[in-house]
């Protein structure tokens, strides 16, 4: 599909849209925050880094503890959300709507559902509780949409849901600088990679601490951040 020109997500408020670096940094913070909050709240479930659940499923089968049903169901929920991001993006393109705004709005609604299911079921005492499953599926779907957007519509931004590739590239670039092979382009890429990595890490720490302090209401900042992105916009 074609890439939207100039502004990936035009601002509707009249304010200047966020730069691509600012947008990637905020989205990375959301991913780290939600992923860690889900892990702490739902017995080791990854919502953004969903393939990590395969490792946990293997560990669970070796040493049974909380069960694997939720982790198994999270993967198809994530896949369906990624597929939905493609379908929604194509539908928006045909109708002249802004696909990123539509997807961010849907992500915010899924995060709201994630929070409400958790609040309704609190205290959730097992991963196979129906509301634990509902919360986990909505969390995985919300982050599946963010992953889909990153590939389809925000490909010029630094990847912002899984940091392994970013850390690898950052280390390679820093090594080149240290051995005298640096360049202005390389230093620019280092800066572009560094802030989302730091934001993801900070989001992960804050997500865990916030859940311990205020429970499921800790999802409010992530929900507001996604809504802010939809309202403010991201410059390409």
C-alpha positions as CSV (number, residue, x, y, z in Angstrom):
1,X,0.0,0.0,0.0
2,X,1.1,3.6,-0.5
3,X,2.7,5.5,2.4
4,X,0.9,8.6,3.5
5,X,2.8,11.7,2.4
6,X,4.7,14.2,4.6
7,X,2.8,13.7,7.9
8,X,2.2,10.1,8.9
9,X,-0.4,11.3,11.2
10,X,-1.5,14.9,10.7
11,X,-2.3,16.8,13.9
12,X,-6.0,17.7,14.3
13,X,-5.3,20.2,17.1
14,X,-3.5,22.8,15.1
15,X,-0.3,22.1,17.1
16,X,2.8,20.9,15.4
17,X,2.9,17.1,15.2
18,X,5.6,15.2,17.2
19,X,8.8,14.5,15.3
20,X,9.5,11.0,14.2
21,X,12.0,10.6,17.0
22,X,9.6,11.9,19.6
23,X,6.8,9.6,18.3
24,X,9.0,6.5,18.3
25,X,10.2,7.4,21.8
26,X,6.7,7.7,23.2
27,X,5.5,4.5,21.5
28,X,8.5,2.6,22.8
29,X,7.7,3.9,26.3
30,X,4.1,2.6,25.9
31,X,5.3,-0.8,24.7
32,X,7.7,-1.3,27.6
33,X,5.1,-0.1,30.1
34,X,2.3,-2.3,28.9
35,X,4.5,-5.3,28.3
36,X,5.9,-5.3,31.8
37,X,2.6,-4.4,33.5
38,X,1.0,-7.3,31.7
39,X,3.9,-9.6,32.8
40,X,3.5,-8.6,36.4
41,X,-0.3,-8.6,36.5
42,X,-1.0,-11.7,34.5
43,X,1.4,-14.3,35.7
44,X,4.2,-13.8,33.2
45,X,2.3,-12.9,30.1
46,X,4.1,-10.9,27.4
47,X,1.7,-8.6,25.4
48,X,4.1,-6.7,23.2
49,X,7.0,-9.2,23.0
50,X,4.5,-12.0,22.4
51,X,7.0,-14.5,21.0
52,X,8.6,-14.5,24.5
53,X,5.6,-16.5,25.6
54,X,6.9,-19.5,23.7
55,X,9.9,-19.5,26.1
56,X,7.5,-19.2,29.1
57,X,5.3,-22.0,27.7
58,X,8.3,-24.3,27.5
59,X,9.4,-23.4,31.0
60,X,5.8,-23.9,32.3
61,X,5.6,-27.4,30.7
62,X,8.9,-28.3,32.3
63,X,7.9,-26.9,35.7
64,X,4.2,-26.4,36.0
65,X,3.0,-23.4,37.9
66,X,0.4,-20.9,36.6
67,X,-0.7,-22.8,33.4
68,X,-0.2,-22.1,29.7
69,X,-3.7,-21.4,28.5
70,X,-3.5,-17.6,28.6
71,X,-0.1,-17.6,26.9
72,X,-1.3,-19.9,24.2
73,X,-4.4,-17.8,23.5
74,X,-2.4,-14.5,23.5
75,X,-0.5,-15.5,20.4
76,X,-3.6,-15.9,18.1
77,X,-5.0,-12.7,19.6
78,X,-1.8,-10.9,18.7
79,X,-1.8,-12.4,15.1
80,X,-5.4,-11.5,14.5
81,X,-4.7,-7.9,15.6
82,X,-1.7,-7.6,13.3
83,X,-3.9,-8.9,10.4
84,X,-6.7,-6.5,11.4
85,X,-4.2,-3.6,11.2
86,X,-3.6,-4.5,7.6
87,X,-7.3,-4.8,6.8
88,X,-8.1,-1.5,8.6
89,X,-5.3,0.3,6.9
90,X,-6.4,-0.8,3.4
91,X,-10.0,0.2,4.2
92,X,-8.9,3.6,5.4
93,X,-6.8,4.1,2.3
94,X,-9.7,3.3,0.1
95,X,-12.0,5.8,1.9
96,X,-9.4,8.5,2.4
97,X,-9.3,8.2,6.2
98,X,-6.1,8.4,8.2
99,X,-5.2,4.8,9.0
100,X,-2.8,5.6,11.9
101,X,-5.4,7.7,13.7
102,X,-7.9,4.9,13.3
103,X,-5.5,2.2,14.6
104,X,-4.3,4.3,17.5
105,X,-7.9,5.0,18.5
106,X,-8.6,1.3,18.4
107,X,-5.5,0.6,20.4
108,X,-6.6,3.0,23.0
109,X,-10.0,1.3,23.2
110,X,-8.3,-2.1,23.6
111,X,-6.1,-0.8,26.4
112,X,-9.3,0.5,28.1
113,X,-10.8,-2.9,27.8
114,X,-7.6,-4.5,29.2
115,X,-7.8,-2.2,32.2
116,X,-11.5,-2.7,32.8
117,X,-11.3,-6.5,32.6
118,X,-8.5,-6.4,35.1
119,X,-10.4,-4.0,37.4
120,X,-13.6,-6.2,37.2
121,X,-11.7,-9.3,38.0
122,X,-9.4,-7.9,40.7
123,X,-7.9,-9.6,42.6
124,X,-7.2,-12.1,39.8
125,X,-5.8,-15.2,41.5
126,X,-5.0,-17.4,38.5
127,X,-4.1,-17.1,34.8
128,X,-7.1,-19.3,33.7
129,X,-9.7,-17.0,35.3
130,X,-12.1,-15.8,32.5
131,X,-11.3,-12.1,33.2
132,X,-7.6,-12.8,33.3
133,X,-8.0,-14.3,29.8
134,X,-10.1,-11.4,28.6
135,X,-7.6,-8.9,29.9
136,X,-4.7,-10.7,28.4
137,X,-6.3,-11.1,25.0
138,X,-7.1,-7.4,24.8
139,X,-3.6,-6.4,25.9
140,X,-2.1,-8.7,23.3
141,X,-4.4,-7.3,20.6
142,X,-3.6,-3.7,21.6
143,X,0.1,-4.4,21.2
144,X,-0.5,-6.4,18.0
145,X,-2.0,-3.3,16.5
146,X,1.0,-1.2,17.5
147,X,3.3,-3.8,16.0
148,X,1.3,-3.8,12.8
149,X,1.3,0.0,12.6
150,X,5.1,0.0,13.0
151,X,5.5,-2.3,10.0
152,X,2.8,-0.8,7.7
153,X,2.5,2.9,8.4
154,X,5.3,4.0,10.7
155,X,8.2,2.2,9.0
156,X,10.4,5.3,9.0
157,X,10.3,5.4,12.8
158,X,12.8,3.4,14.9
159,X,11.2,0.0,15.8
160,X,9.4,0.6,19.1
161,X,7.9,-2.6,20.4
162,X,10.9,-5.0,20.7
163,X,14.4,-3.6,21.5
164,X,16.7,-6.6,20.6
165,X,17.4,-5.4,17.1
166,X,17.8,-1.8,18.3
167,X,20.3,-2.7,21.0
168,X,22.2,-4.8,18.5
169,X,22.4,-2.0,16.0
170,X,23.3,0.6,18.7
171,X,26.2,-1.6,19.9
172,X,27.5,-2.1,16.3
173,X,27.3,1.7,15.6
174,X,29.0,2.6,18.9
175,X,31.7,0.1,18.2
176,X,32.3,1.7,14.7
177,X,32.6,5.1,16.4
178,X,35.1,3.8,19.0
179,X,37.3,2.3,16.3
180,X,37.3,5.4,14.2
181,X,34.7,4.5,11.6
182,X,32.1,7.0,12.7
183,X,30.3,9.4,10.4
184,X,27.6,12.1,10.8
185,X,25.0,9.7,9.5
186,X,26.2,7.0,12.0
187,X,26.0,9.5,15.0
188,X,22.5,10.5,13.8
189,X,21.4,6.9,13.8
190,X,22.8,6.3,17.3
191,X,20.7,9.2,18.6
192,X,17.7,7.9,16.7
193,X,18.1,4.4,18.3
194,X,19.2,5.5,21.8
195,X,16.1,7.4,23.0
196,X,13.5,4.7,22.1
197,X,15.7,2.1,23.9
198,X,15.9,4.3,27.0
199,X,12.2,5.0,26.9
200,X,11.3,1.3,26.6
201,X,13.5,0.6,29.6
202,X,12.0,3.4,31.6
203,X,8.5,2.4,30.6
204,X,9.1,-1.2,31.7
205,X,10.3,0.0,35.2
206,X,7.5,2.5,35.6
207,X,4.9,-0.1,34.4
208,X,5.9,-2.6,37.1
209,X,6.1,0.0,39.8
210,X,2.8,1.6,38.9
211,X,1.0,-1.7,38.9
212,X,2.4,-2.6,42.4
213,X,1.2,0.8,43.7
214,X,-2.2,1.3,42.1
215,X,-3.1,-1.9,40.3
216,X,-5.0,-1.9,37.0
217,X,-5.4,1.9,37.1
218,X,-1.8,2.0,36.2
219,X,-2.9,1.4,32.6
220,X,-4.4,5.0,32.5
221,X,-1.0,6.6,31.5
222,X,-0.5,4.2,28.6
223,X,-4.0,4.8,27.4
224,X,-3.6,8.6,27.6
225,X,-0.3,8.4,25.8
226,X,-1.8,6.5,22.9
227,X,-4.8,8.9,22.8
228,X,-2.3,11.8,22.8
229,X,-0.5,10.3,19.8
230,X,-3.7,10.0,17.9
231,X,-4.7,13.6,18.7
232,X,-1.3,15.3,18.2
233,X,0.2,13.4,15.3
234,X,3.6,12.2,14.2
235,X,5.7,13.9,11.4
236,X,7.2,11.5,8.9
